[in-house]
Amino acid sequence: MKRGIKTSLIISTYNWPEALNLCLLSVTRQSVLPDEVIIADDGSTFETAELIDKIRLSFPVPLIHVWQEDEGFQLAKIRNKAIAHARHEYIIQIDGDLVLHKHFIKDHIELSKPGTFITGSRVLMNKSLSEELLSTRVTNASVFSSGVKNHFNILRIKFLRDYFADRYKQKDMLYLRGCNMAFWRDDIIKVNGYNEEFKGWGKEDNEIAVRLINSGIKKRAIKFGGIVFHIYHSENCRAQSHENETRLANAIKHKITYCQRGISQYYNLRTGISI
């Protein structure tokens, strides 16, 4: 186990406190805890704030709530604000509709490596199993659980995790899951964080990965480890997906490394202090 790495776990959420509650419960059951948890809240109503205030009283690490007005789907913007508040060197990023395997944080730390970022995958659960976990507050499923899809992603095998880290989908620049991702804070600051021109669902995570790769940061994949279970829900609206695809294609074509509307709006690059 690598020692000395301090981690900030960023959890994005929007108006689903039941799922966030289960997600946070799975954080408390980690074999290795993050050093802080930051909720990146894209405009949820008061129920989410009340939940966080309640959980914070007994949460094992600092629990920070970063909120913005609900002005439509603005995931890039709220992630930038959360990253600007992060106090630690290594950021692990997930969505609030995930339940974490007990070794999730440990796996990410063990695969961390200077000059790289990590993308993982997820285990899909059907509606029935998702509702069962939400009602029982169970934070683990297995390959034998009824209602689990893509069983391959549920296996945790350390030597295969390490073997595939620099081999799985290595040449596929667009292979990425923003709901399961980790990077060094300094690397994200260098490319100016997420591009806030991305609004509506989709591709903001692929685009930041492209800029990281263009700036010389190597992508690693976490398979057979870093396991997360995705709680079933209907798909997000993809009304602006065409515009986002165009922005992504532009970053690839022109080898862009830096976005103009990024984290510098909330983070002083000279002093390293959140604005």
N, C-alpha and C positions, 0 to 999 in steps of 0.2 A: 504494500500500500504506500503510495507516494505521500510524503509528509510535507507540511508547510504550505500547501495550496489552500487559499481561502476562497470559498465559493459563495456566489449570490445566485439563488434560484428565483427566476422570474416566471410568474404564472399569469398568463393573459386570461381575462374573463369578461363576460358580458351577460348580466341578467340571468344567471343560472346558479343561485346560491347553493342549491342541493348538490349539484355536481362539484362545485368548488369546495364544499364542506368535506366531501369524500376524498377529493384530491388532497386537501390539507391534512386529513387524517392519515393518508398514506405517506405523507411527508414525515409525520411524527414517528412513523414506524420504520424509518430508514435505518439500516445498519450503520451508515455514516450520515450524519445530519449535514445539511448545508449550513453555512455560517449566518445566513440571513435569507428571508423569503420576502420578495417584493411582488405584490399583486398589481398587475398592470390592467386597470379597470377602464374599459372603453365606454363609460357612461352608464353603468348600472344604477338602478334605483336604490333607495335607502336600505332595502333588505340585505343587500350584499355588504354594505358598510356595517350594519348591525351585526351580521354574522362575523365579520373580521374582528370587530371590537370585542365580541364575546370570546372568540377563539384566542385572541391575543393574550388574554389573562393567564392562560396556562400553556401557551405555545412554547416549545423548548428553545427557540431561537428568535431574534427580532423579527417581527411581522409588520411589514410596511405596506400601506395602502396608497397607491398613486392612482388618482382618478381624474378623468376629464369629462367635459360635457358630452352628451350624446348628440353627435352631429353626423350620424351615419357611421358605417363601418370604417374605422380609422386605426387599424391594427398597427401600421407602421409608426404612426404618431405616438400612440400610448407605449409601445415598446421602447421608442427613443427616450421618452420621459422616464420610464422605469430604469433603463440602463444608466441614464444620467444620475439617478439616485443610488445606484449600486456602489457599495463601498469596497468591494473585494475584486481581486485580480481575475478570477475565472467565473464566467457567467454561464449558467445552465438554464435553458429556456424551454418551457413547456406551455401547454394550454390547460385551462381549468376544467376541461372535460376528460381528463386523463386520471387514471389510477396507477400509481407507481409501484413497480416491483420493489421489494425491500432492499435490493442492492443497486437500485437505479443510480443514486448519487455516487456510490462507491465505484461502479463501473465507469462512469464518466470521468471521475478523477483519475482512475488507473490508466485510462487511455489518453489523458491530456498530454499534450506535447507541444513545446514551443514551435511557432511557425505553422500551426495547423488549427483547423476547426473541425468539429464533429457533427455529423448528422446521423440520426437514428431512424427507427421505424416504429410501428405500433401494431398492437393486436386489436383487431376489430371485434366488438361484442355486439350481439343482436339486441333488439329492444327488450326481450324478456329477461335475459341475463343482466342487462344494464339496470333495469328496474329492480331486480332482486338485490343487486349490490347496493343500490341507492337506499333501499328500504332496510336492509340488514346491516349496512355500514361495514360490510366485508371488503377488505382491500386486497384480496388475492384471488386469482383464478388459476386454473392449470390447463394443461393440454387436454385433459379429460373433461373439462367443464362443458356442459351442454350450452351452445350459444356462442362459442368461440370460433372465429374464422381465422384464416391464414395461420394455422398452427405452427408453421415454421418459425414465426416471430416470437413464439412464447418460450423457446428453448434457451436456457442460459448455460453455455459451455465455454469456460474461460479460455482454453487454448485455441478454440475456433474463433472466439471474439478477437483475440490478439492477432491471429493469423489473417483474418479477413479485413482488419482495420485499414490497411493500405492496399487492398486488392479488390474489394467489393465495389463495383460500379465506379471505379477510380477514374475512368476516362469519360464518364457521363457527367458533364458539368451540371446538368439540371436535376440529377437525382438528389432529392433533398426533402426532408420533413421539418418544416419550421416549428412543429409542435414538439419536436424532440431534437434539440440542437445545443451545442456548447461551443464557446469561443472565448478567447482572451479579451478582456475589456479593452486593452490598448489597441488591439487589432481592429475592433469595431470603431473605436474613436478615430483611428487613422483613416478609415473609409467614410467617416461621417455618419455612421449608423444607418438606419433604415431610410429609404427614399420616400418622403411623405407625399410625393406626387402619386403614389399608389393609394388609391381609395377604392372601397369595395373589396370583395373577396378575391384573393389570389395573386400569386407570383411575387409579392414583396419579399418573401423569404428566398426564392430562387435568385432574385436580382441582387440581394445583398451578398449571397454566396458567390455570384459571378464577380462582383467587385472585389471580394476578398481574394478570390483565385487570381484575378487580374493583377492584384497588388502583391502577389507572391505567396499568399497563405494557402497551404495545401489542404485539401479536403480529406478527411478520414471518415469511414463509415463504422458505426457500431452495430454489429450483428451478433447474435448469441449473447447479448448483454444489453444493458440500458433499456430494459423492457418496460413498456407502458401499455395499459389497457384502455382503449378508447370507448367512452360511454356513448351509446347510440343516440343520435339526434338527426333531424331532417337536415338536408344540405343547405348551405348558405346561398343567398342570391348571388348570381354570377353576372349581373347586368353590365358591369364594367370590365369584364374579363378581357375583352378585345383590346381596350386601351392599355391594360396592364401587360398583356402579351407583347404589344408594340414597344412599351418601355423596356421590357426585358430583352427583346431582340436588339434594341438599340445599344444596351449595355454590353451585349455579347459582340456585336458588330464593331463597335468603336473602342472596345477594350477599356471601358470606363472603370475607374477605380474610386471616384469620389462623387457624391451627390451634393447638390446645392442645398436642397431643403432637407436637412438631416438633424443629427443630434446636437450640432453646434448651436442651435436655437436655445438649448436647455443646459448646455455644458460649456464652461469657459475653457477653451483649449490651452490657454496660457497658465491658468492657475489650477486647473483640474477640479473646479468647484461647480456644483450644480447651480444653475441660475433660477 
